[in-house]
Amino acid sequence: MATAAFYSLPGQAQENATDTAPQPVRVSAEQLFAFADQARAARDFATAETAYRALAGNPDLELRTEARFRLALMFADDLGRHRDAAVLFREILDEKPGAARVRIELARMQVMLGDLRAAERELRSAQAAGLPPEVEQQIRFYAAALSAQKPFGGSVAIAFAPDSNINRATRSDTLGTIIGDFTLDEDAKARSGLGLALRGQAYFRTGIDKRSQLLVRASTYANLYRAEQFDDIALSIQAGPEYVSGKDRINISGEATWRWYGLDPYSFSAGAGATWQHPMGQKAQLRLDGRIADINNRRNRLQDATNLLLAASYDRAFSAKFGGGVQISGNREAARDPGYSTASGGLTAYLFREFGQTTLTASAGYSRLEADQRLFLYPRRRVDDRLQASIGGHFRFLKIGSFAPTVKVGWERNKSTVEIWDYSRISAEFGITSAF
């Protein structure tokens, strides 16, 4: 039985004067749980943590699950250590993916850490596992409370990123034009390299009224290489109201984006966007996005443009450990020069599957782009067909503290009627992220 396991606790000194050292007291798992709970109630959190961690090392699955769960609740509710609590909840789910209450608590921690989309995904996974009525009610409570989130937060990710084609350029030595073949210099051809990929985001929110709040977000990415002329850096800021209407969430924002290439200004865009999220049953969600922006290209005035983007995404949990989604998108860019004006559309699908302490992801997509007219120098109007695929893994069994390594490998092929946009590449990222 589970309570047959015994643990040693410091005891009292014996009356025998020849043996004054304190003797350990052997207690059962049930008694140690009671001891830990009493220490927590007395706010002796260090002692409670020691006892819970001793129980968490028990070979009995139910015992160590209960110990981790109680320790995680103490971290979350008494100490405000939401990241540590999330790691423990994920450890439980790695062994018991059908533990709905634990998945709900993990979603709560992700809300506290500001990762709303991850929280929604966990709630869908919990519902896909099948729930008793009382847990269904708890799910609805947390789903309704997702709008009452942490007022500020952020995250940073870093990865080494080898790439066979860091500038997405052709491998051809020449470029065909209406006046003959031009010889391309080395910087205009495909270059491989080992880069450093940096990603970061931060947000701030404050209430406007009972159903709305002001949300300000900043995000950045940087792909940095030894050859700095290929460095690609961007910074985006979004600000606007977020509304809750029934089960739906609507966000409207003003947006600005700065981009640098080779450490020199490349473009600036300003515009507006809107997002609508709508749950479809208990296991799925529909998301609609619309964006319009005015783009100022600092390198080529003929590429100044107005860009319109529309996208629809559908995400679904098939079970507690398996899920996926699809996205369809359309983009229109009306530039000063019709040769740079394009229309494009694409379809992307993804899947994820948990295997114990590993989560595998896979995605694939296709898109087609067509220019309005032929650029004067090139013999044909630009038409691109682009294929991409990737596979990745999140390996929590190798975690250090609250972080775990991730690996992602991607393949991309863009087939174009204009040589300079015809390329292929293989890339990878080796980094770390949260272990939950």
C-alpha positions in Angstrom: 0.0 0.0 0.0 1.1 3.6 -0.5 1.2 4.3 3.2 3.7 1.4 3.7 6.6 3.8 2.8 8.4 5.2 5.8 10.5 8.4 6.2 12.8 9.6 8.9 12.2 12.9 10.8 14.5 14.5 13.4 13.5 13.2 16.8 14.2 14.3 20.4 17.3 13.5 22.5 17.0 10.3 24.5 17.0 10.3 28.3 20.0 8.0 28.4 23.0 10.2 29.1 25.3 8.0 27.1 23.3 8.6 24.0 22.5 12.3 23.7 22.2 12.6 19.9 18.7 13.1 18.5 17.2 9.9 17.1 15.3 9.9 13.9 11.6 9.2 14.0 10.1 6.9 11.4 6.8 8.1 9.9 4.5 6.8 7.2 3.7 8.7 4.1 0.3 9.6 5.5 1.9 11.0 8.6 4.5 12.9 6.5 1.7 14.5 4.4 0.0 15.6 7.7 3.3 17.0 8.9 3.9 18.9 5.7 0.3 20.3 5.7 0.7 21.4 9.3 4.0 23.2 8.4 2.4 24.9 5.5 -0.5 26.0 7.7 2.0 27.4 10.2 3.7 29.2 7.3 6.9 27.2 7.8 7.2 26.9 4.0 10.8 25.7 4.0 9.9 22.7 6.2 6.8 22.0 4.2 8.8 22.0 0.9 11.3 19.6 2.3 8.6 17.2 3.4 6.7 17.4 0.1 9.9 16.9 -1.9 10.7 13.8 0.1 7.2 12.4 -0.8 7.6 13.5 -4.4 10.5 11.1 -4.7 8.3 8.1 -3.7 8.2 5.3 -6.4 4.4 5.1 -6.0 2.8 7.2 -8.7 -0.2 8.3 -6.7 1.9 9.4 -3.8 4.4 11.4 -5.7 1.6 13.0 -7.8 -0.2 14.1 -4.7 3.0 15.5 -3.2 3.9 17.5 -6.3 0.4 18.8 -6.5 0.3 20.1 -2.9 3.8 21.6 -3.3 2.8 23.3 -6.5 -0.3 24.8 -4.9 1.9 26.0 -2.0 4.3 27.6 -4.5 1.4 29.3 -6.4 -1.0 30.4 -3.7 1.3 31.0 -0.7 4.6 32.0 -2.2 3.7 33.5 -5.6 6.2 31.2 -7.4 4.1 30.6 -10.4 6.9 29.4 -12.7 8.0 26.8 -10.2 4.4 25.7 -9.7 3.9 25.4 -13.5 7.0 23.1 -13.7 5.5 20.8 -11.1 2.1 20.7 -12.7 3.8 19.8 -16.0 5.8 17.0 -14.3 2.5 15.5 -13.1 0.9 15.7 -16.6 4.0 14.0 -18.1 3.1 11.0 -16.1 -0.7 11.4 -15.9 -1.9 13.3 -19.0 -5.5 12.7 -18.1 -5.3 14.6 -14.8 -7.9 17.3 -15.6 -7.6 19.3 -12.4 -3.8 19.5 -12.8 -4.2 20.7 -16.4 -6.6 23.4 -15.2 -4.1 24.5 -12.5 -1.3 24.6 -15.2 -3.6 26.9 -17.3 -4.0 29.1 -14.3 -0.3 29.4 -13.9 0.1 30.3 -17.6 -2.4 33.0 -17.2 -0.4 34.4 -14.2 2.7 34.3 -16.3 1.0 36.1 -19.2 0.8 33.2 -21.7 -2.9 33.4 -22.5 -2.8 31.3 -25.7 -1.0 28.4 -23.9 -3.6 28.6 -21.1 -6.4 28.3 -23.6 -4.7 25.3 -25.2 -4.4 23.5 -21.8 -8.1 24.2 -21.1 -9.0 22.6 -24.5 -6.8 19.6 -23.8 -8.5 19.2 -20.4 -12.0 19.2 -22.0 -10.9 16.8 -24.7 -10.0 14.2 -22.0 -13.6 14.1 -20.8 -14.6 15.7 -17.5 -17.1 15.2 -14.7 -19.7 17.9 -14.3 -18.0 19.6 -11.3 -14.7 19.9 -13.2 -16.6 21.2 -16.3 -17.9 24.0 -14.1 -14.4 24.8 -12.9 -13.3 24.9 -16.6 -16.0 27.4 -17.4 -14.9 29.5 -14.4 -11.3 29.7 -15.5 -12.2 30.2 -19.2 -14.4 33.2 -18.1 -11.6 34.5 -15.9 -8.9 34.5 -18.5 -9.4 38.2 -19.2 -8.5 39.1 -15.6 -4.8 38.5 -16.2 -1.5 39.6 -14.7 -1.1 43.4 -15.3 2.4 43.1 -16.8 4.9 40.5 -17.8 7.2 39.3 -20.6 9.4 36.5 -21.9 12.8 36.0 -23.6 14.0 33.1 -25.8 17.5 32.5 -27.1 18.7 29.9 -29.6 21.7 29.0 -31.8 20.4 29.0 -35.3 22.5 27.3 -38.1 21.1 28.1 -41.5 22.0 27.0 -45.0 20.7 30.2 -46.6 20.6 33.1 -44.1 19.7 35.7 -46.8 17.1 33.6 -48.6 19.0 34.2 -51.9 19.5 32.2 -55.1 22.3 29.8 -55.6 22.7 30.9 -59.3 25.8 32.7 -60.3 23.9 34.8 -62.8 20.6 36.7 -63.1 18.7 36.7 -66.3 17.4 40.1 -67.5 15.9 41.5 -70.7 19.4 42.9 -71.6 21.4 39.8 -70.8 22.7 37.8 -67.8 24.2 39.8 -64.9 26.8 38.2 -62.7 25.8 38.2 -59.0 28.3 39.2 -56.3 28.8 37.0 -53.3 26.4 38.9 -51.0 23.6 38.5 -53.5 23.9 34.7 -53.5 23.0 32.2 -50.9 25.2 32.3 -47.8 25.2 29.8 -44.9 26.0 30.7 -41.4 25.6 30.1 -37.6 23.4 32.7 -36.0 22.0 33.7 -32.7 18.2 33.9 -32.7 16.7 36.2 -30.0 13.0 36.6 -29.3 11.3 38.8 -26.7 8.0 40.2 -25.7 6.5 42.3 -22.9 3.0 43.5 -22.2 1.1 45.8 -19.9 -2.7 45.9 -19.3 -5.0 48.0 -17.2 -8.7 47.9 -16.7 -11.0 50.3 -18.5 -14.3 48.9 -17.3 -15.8 45.5 -16.3 -15.6 44.1 -19.9 -12.6 45.9 -21.4 -9.0 46.7 -20.7 -6.1 48.6 -22.3 -3.4 46.2 -23.6 0.0 47.4 -24.6 2.4 44.9 -26.2 6.0 45.1 -27.4 7.8 42.3 -29.2 11.2 42.0 -30.9 13.2 39.5 -32.8 16.9 39.5 -33.9 18.8 37.1 -36.1 22.4 37.9 -35.6 25.4 36.6 -37.6 29.1 37.1 -37.7 28.7 38.8 -41.1 26.6 41.7 -39.7 25.4 42.8 -43.2 22.9 39.9 -42.8 21.6 40.8 -39.3 17.8 41.1 -39.3 16.2 42.9 -36.4 12.6 44.1 -35.8 10.7 45.8 -33.1 6.9 46.1 -32.9 4.6 48.0 -30.5 0.8 47.4 -30.3 -1.7 49.3 -28.1 -5.4 49.3 -27.9 -8.5 48.0 -26.1 -9.4 44.4 -25.5 -13.1 43.6 -25.0 -14.9 40.5 -23.6 -18.3 39.8 -25.0 -19.8 36.6 -23.7 -17.3 33.9 -24.5 -15.6 36.0 -27.2 -12.5 38.2 -27.0 -12.0 41.1 -29.3 -8.7 43.1 -29.5 -8.3 46.3 -31.5 -4.9 48.0 -31.7 -2.8 50.6 -33.3 0.6 49.2 -34.4 4.1 50.3 -35.4 7.0 48.2 -36.6 10.7 49.2 -37.2 13.0 46.8 -39.1 16.7 47.0 -39.6 18.7 44.8 -42.0 22.5 44.8 -41.9 22.2 47.2 -38.9 20.8 49.9 -41.2 17.1 51.0 -41.3 15.2 48.9 -43.7 11.5 49.8 -43.2 8.9 51.4 -41.0 5.2 50.5 -40.9 2.3 51.9 -39.1 -1.3 50.7 -39.1 -4.1 49.1 -37.2 -5.3 45.5 -36.5 -8.1 43.6 -35.0 -8.4 40.0 -33.6 -11.6 38.1 -32.7 -11.4 34.8 -30.7 -14.4 32.5 -30.5 -14.6 29.1 -28.7 -16.2 26.4 -30.9 -17.5 23.9 -28.4 -15.3 22.7 -25.6 -12.3 21.5 -27.6 -11.8 24.1 -30.3 -11.3 27.8 -31.0 -11.7 30.0 -34.0 -9.5 33.1 -34.4 -9.8 35.8 -37.1 -7.1 38.4 -37.7 -7.1 41.5 -39.8 -4.3 44.0 -40.3 -3.7 47.1 -42.5 -0.4 49.0 -42.5 1.4 51.7 -44.5 4.9 50.6 -45.2 7.8 53.0 -45.8 10.7 51.2 -47.4 14.0 53.1 -46.5 16.0 51.3 -49.3 13.7 51.6 -52.3 10.9 54.2 -52.5 9.2 52.1 -55.3 8.5 49.5 -52.6 6.5 51.8 -50.4 3.2 50.1 -50.0 -0.1 49.6 -48.3 -0.4 46.1 -46.9 -3.7 44.3 -46.0 -3.6 40.9 -44.2 -6.6 38.6 -43.4 -6.2 35.3 -41.6 -8.4 32.6 -40.0 -7.1 30.0 -37.6 -8.8 26.9 -36.2 -7.2 25.1 -33.2 -8.5 21.9 -31.7 -7.5 19.4 -29.0 -8.1 15.8 -30.1 -7.2 14.4 -26.7 -5.3 15.5 -23.6 -2.0 14.8 -25.3 -2.7 15.5 -29.0 -3.9 18.6 -30.8 -3.4 20.7 -33.9 -4.8 23.4 -36.1 -4.9 25.0 -39.5 -4.6 28.6 -40.7 -5.6 30.2 -44.0 -4.4 33.6 -44.9 -4.5 36.2 -47.7 -2.2 39.2 -48.2 -2.4 42.2 -50.5 0.5 44.6 -50.9 -0.2 47.6 -53.2 3.2 49.3 -53.9 4.2 52.5 -55.7 5.6 50.3 -58.6 3.0 47.7 -59.8 6.0 45.3 -60.3 6.4 45.2 -56.5 2.6 45.0 -55.9 1.7 41.5 -54.9 -1.2 39.3 -53.9 -0.6 36.1 -51.9 -2.5 33.3 -50.1 -1.5 30.4 -48.0 -2.5 27.4 -45.9 -0.6 26.1 -42.9 -1.3 23.1 -40.6 0.3 22.0 -37.4 0.1 19.1 -34.9 1.5 18.5 -31.5 1.8 15.3 -29.5 3.1 14.7 -26.0 5.1 11.5 -25.3 5.9 11.4 -21.6 8.3 14.3 -20.9 8.7 15.2 -24.5 6.4 17.3 -26.7 6.8 16.9 -30.5 5.5 19.5 -33.0 5.2 19.4 -36.8 4.0 21.9 -39.3 3.7 22.2 -43.1 2.5 25.0 -45.3 2.0 26.2 -48.9 1.6 29.7 -50.2 1.5 31.3 -53.6 2.4 34.9 -54.5 1.8 36.8 -57.7 3.0 40.2 -58.7 0.7 42.6 -60.6 3.1 43.3 -63.4 6.6 42.4 -64.6 9.4 44.5 -63.3 11.1 46.3 -66.1 14.5 44.5 -65.8 13.1 41.0 -65.6 11.7 39.0 -68.5 8.8 37.5 -66.6 6.2 38.6 -64.0 7.0 37.3 -60.6 5.1 34.2 -59.5 6.3 32.3 -56.4 5.2 28.9 -55.0 6.5 28.3 -51.5 6.6 25.1 -49.5 7.8 24.9 -45.9 7.9 22.2 -43.2 9.3 21.9 -39.8 9.6 19.5 -36.9 10.6 20.3 -33.3 10.8 18.9 -29.8 10.6 20.2 -26.3 12.6 17.9 -24.0 11.5 18.4 -20.4 13.4 15.4 -19.1 16.6 17.4 -19.6 15.3 20.4 -17.7 17.5 22.6 -15.6 15.5 24.5 -13.0 12.4 25.8 -14.8 13.9 25.7 -18.3 14.3 22.8 -20.8 16.0 22.5 -24.2 14.1 22.8 -27.5 15.2 21.8 -31.0 13.5 22.8 -34.3 14.5 21.8 -37.8 12.9 23.5 -40.8 13.0 23.2 -44.6 11.8 25.9 -47.1 11.6 25.9 -50.9 10.5 29.0 -52.8 10.2 28.3 -56.6 10.0 31.6 -58.5 9.8 32.7 -62.1 12.4 35.4 -61.3 15.8 33.9 -60.4 16.7 36.3 -57.6 13.7 35.1 -55.5 14.2 31.4 -56.3 15.8 29.7 -53.3 15.9 26.8 -50.8 17.1 26.6 -47.3 17.4 24.3 -44.3 17.6 25.8 -40.8 17.6 24.7 -37.2 17.3 26.2 -33.8 18.8 24.9 -30.6 17.6 26.8 -27.6 15.9 26.8 -24.2 12.4 27.7 -23.1 10.1 27.2 -20.1 9.9 23.6 -18.9 6.0 23.6 -18.9 
